[in-house]
Each structure stands twice: as C-alpha cells, then as structure tokens.
C-alpha cells in the first residue's frame, strides 16, 4: 500500500490548537501521515520581533505533534539555513520518501495565494493539496480557488470539511500571558513559561 504523507509547514511561532485541529482533520479525512516542518525564514514575511528561536519553535512543534496520532516533525528546513521554499522541501521529501504519495496541508490564505509562491507549477506537480477553511464562511472561496488552480496547473486539490478554529499565532503571542494558553496544545504553554518566551512581543 502506498504511503500517504502530508507536509504541514509553518513558522509555528507558537504552534496552537488550530494547527493541531487542521492536521487531525486532514489526516482523518484523507488517511494521511502528517509531517510538521517548521520554516527557517518564511519567503513571504520576516519573523516578528520577539519570536522564538528556531530551536524553540522546533521543540514546541514536537510537543504539539504528540496530539496528532502518527505525526512526525522534521527540521529539514531549519537545517537548510536559508529561506524556506515549499517547492524545494517537496523535492527533498520525494528524495527521502520516493515511494510515497505527497500532500500539502494549507488553509484559506495559503491556497488563495499559492499561484504566487516560488515555482507553484513544481509544487502542484509534486503533490496534491489538502485545503481547509481557516475561518467560517471560507468554504465557497477555497472551492472556487481550487477550481482555478486545477484549470491553470492541473492541481489535485482535496477540500477537507471541518469546523475551523479562527485563531492565529500572532493573536496568541499578543495575549499569551493573559489567558490565551487555552489555545495552545498541552505542554506548549508550559514550555513557553519555562523558557520565558514571547515576553517582549
């Protein structure tokens, strides 16, 4: 049976329950093994002042991934030590797992800007996409964009139906020590407190 492996990238600064929820939903709906891959430096933005270090983001992602059965975490983009491009990471995953079928897990904003990423044609030739609505009401928007990507690139896109959790890492960082720990996976808040992270955001 062909291995079905899903790349789930992001800064994970910090990883929150929305990330875990998306990974679980995609895994269960499409029978995927999820591979969390923290970005080194994302191509579309700089990490904000007061962000956790790469080592801390990796450690927190490993803690969060425990909530997703069978999930793994890779430091391949952190080890690369340069800007993180999804096309390059997917090619590396193909070399590491030559017999696996690959997916890319994305939310609304990522799906709807994917044609502007670095080499989108390579990305969509290397994998299928598992797309989830980030906010309530996004379903029609991602369905329309999925049709557009399929027509333009021949993309294979699976729409994963699930109740979105509208929370972002920036919102968590802004209120982290004022009750937002409820939005963090078990163990992540304890790690943040122990390391004194995000106190300067």
Secondary structure, DSSP 8 states (H G I E B T S, - for coil): ---EEEEEEE--TT--HHHHHHHHHHHHHHT-EEEEEE-SEETT----TT---HHHHHHHHHHHHTTSTT-EEE-HHHHHTSEE-HHHHHHHHHHHTTT-EEEEEE-HHHHTTGGGSTTHHHHHHH-EEEEE-SSTT-HHHHHHHHHHHHHHH---EEEE--------HHHHHHTTTTTGGGGS-TTHHHHHHHHTTTTT-
